[in-house]
Amino acid sequence: MLTGLNFAILHVRDMAQMRAYYTEKLGLNSEGGSPEFVQFNRPGEQGATFALQADANAQPKADPELWWYVDDADAVHAELVRRGVEIASAPKDEPFGRAFSIKDPEGNTLYMLQLR
């Protein structure tokens, strides 16, 4: 039976730019990889949770939602602004917690969530 999501793969056009964004801007750790594929884990954790796959025809994803847990939405938001990350929506309280969204360099929307 299903026990949870293993990891998600995002297809991207510019692997070098996207690898730098997810490591330098968002602070994820690269867990091996190649010029065509890289997987990441959160700092201090083992096991991949997210991966990028090179694809010259990739388009920004509008339907899938990629949600990342954060300890303090306002502090993470402030840090991402400081790092020059494009903010799609400011932190706001939702029934399930405090959330905001950002855009990666290829236009994909990423959601950040501090659970209640």
N, C-alpha and C positions, 0 to 999 in steps of 0.2 A: 504494500500500500504506500501511497505517497507520504513522505515525511518532511518535505520542504524543498525549496528551490536550491539546486546545487549552485549554479551561477548563470549569468546572462551574458550573451555575446552581442556586442554592438559592431555592426559593419561600418567602416570608415574609409574615406578617400585618402586622407593624408595621415599615415600612421605616425610619422615622426612628430608632427604637430600635436596629434591627439595623445600620444604617449607622454609627451612633455606636459600637456595640460593636466592629465589625470595624476601624474606624479608630482609635478612642481606646484600646480595651483590647488589641487584637491588633497594632496598628501598621501595618495595610495602608494603602496609598495609594489614594485614590479616583481613578479614571481616567474622569472625565466622569460622565454619568448624568442622570437625570430623577427626578421624584417616584415613578415606578413602576419604575425600573431603575437600577442602579449596578454598575459593574465595578471591580475592584481589581487592583493588582499589588503585588508585594513591594517594600519600600523599595529604591531604587537600581536598579530594573529597569524595562524597558519591556514593554508587552504585557500584556494582561489574563490572569489565571490563574483568576479566580473572580468570580462575579457574583451579585447578589441581584435577584429579580423580585418585585414586590408581588403578593400573591394573598390575598384576604380569607379563602379557605378552606384555606390551607396548614396542614399538620400536620407536627409534628416527624418527621424521617426516621429510621426505625429500620434499614432495610436498607442504604442506601448508606453507605460509609465515606469520609469526607473526611480525607485524611492530609496534613499539612503538615511539610515538612522544617525542622529547627532545628539550629543549630550545637552547642548545649549544652543538653540536655534539662533538667538540674537548674537551670541559671541561668534558662532561659525559664520553667520551672515556678515558681520563686521570684518572678520578675517578675509573672507572671500572678496569683499569689496576692496580691501587693502591690497589684495593680490591681483586686482584688475579683472576679476571674473564678471561676466555680464549677468546681471540680475534680471530675471524675468518677472518675479513678483516678490514683494517685500514680506518679511515674516508677519504672519497673522495667526490668531487663535482659531482652530477648527475644533469640532467636537472630539476628535481623536488625538489632538495635540497641537503644537505650534509648528507651522510649516512655511516654507518659502521655496521658490524655484529659481534655477539658473539655466543658462544656455552654454553648451560647449561650443568650441570653434566651428563645428559643422552644423550648428543650429538645433541639435537635440536638446530637449528640455529634461533637466534632472531635478528631482524633488528632494528636499531635505526635510526631515521630520524629527521633532523632539516629542516623544510620546508623553501623554498626560501622566 
